[in-house]
Amino acid sequence: MWLQRLFALIGFAAVSITAQAIERSFPPNAIRAVMSIASHPHVMINGKSRQLSAGARIRNTDNLIVMSSYLGNKNMLVNFTEDLNGNVQDVWILTSAEAKAPIQNIAK
């Protein structure tokens, strides 16, 4: 029994280390900005009110999709893309390492 637990623990540790080592890639049209959640479907991007698209996806630092209500009203450094109507489509909340990496597009 203890041997099964040991193997399970080693397996979980290996999966955890692998998951943390995944580097996210962002599309070339991604824009960097500071975002906070207003009242759904509105967000504040660098202090300007914007709207989330109908199919918007927000990914946290673990690359898991989260609901905007889960994030609260805090400022987060993000990369985001826009849909054809100019609404915020995809959002990635950045880790500290990702925030240090350069990006071509910065929101004004």
N, C-alpha and C positions, 0 to 999 in steps of 0.2 A: 504494500500500500504506500509506504513512504517513497518507494522508487517511482511509482506513478506520479506522485506529487512533485517529485524532483524534476522529472521529465516535463511535466506540465509547466512548471515554473521556468525552466530553461526555454521552452517553446514560447511562452508569453514574453519573456525578456528579448528573445531574438526578433519577434514580430514588432515589439515596441521600438527597438533600436532601428530596425529597417524603416518603420513608419516615420521616425524622426529625421531620417537621412534623406527623405524625398525632397528634391528641390523643385519648387513650383516654377513653371514658365508662364509668362504673361504674354498676351497677344501684342503685336507691334503697335496697335492703336490704343493700348491702355494708357490712361491718364492718371497721374498721381495727384492726390489732394487730401485735405483733412475733411473728414465726414462726421456728422453727428445725425442722429435720428430725430426728426421732428415728430409730427403725428402721421401715421401711415396713410397714404403712400408717399409722404413728403420727407425729404432728407435735406440737410444743409451741407453743401459742398463749398468749402472755403467761405462760409458765411452767406452764401446765396442759396435761396430755396430752389430745390430741384425735385422732380417727381420720379419715383421708381416705376419702371415699366411693368406691365401686367405679369410678365414671366421673369421678373428680376430674381437673381440668385445672389445671396450674400454668403461668402465663405469666410470662416474664422481663420485664425492662425494655424489651426490643425487641418485646414482645407475641408472642413465639414460645413454643410449648408445650415445656416441658422436663420431664424425669423428676426425681422427688424425689432420686434417688441422685446426680444431676448437681450438686445444690446444696450437698451437704456439710452440716456441722453448724454453720452460721453464722446469726446473728440477722439477719432481714430485716424491714423494715417492709412490710406487705402490706395489701391489701384482700381480703376473702374473703366468700363466701356459704356458706350451709348448705343441705343437702338437707332433706327432710321428717323424716328420722330424727335430725337434729342433727349429722350428719357434715359435714366440710369438703368443699364441692363444687368451687367455682371460686376460684382464688387468682391475684392479680395482684401481682407484686413491683413496688414503686413506685420511680419515678425520684425524684431529689431535688426536682424541680418538683412532681410529684404529691404528694409527702409534705407539702409546704407548704400545699397546698389543703385547705380545711376539709371535714370529712365529718360527717354527722349521727350515725352509729353508731360508737361506739368500744368495743371489747371490754374487759371488766373482768377 
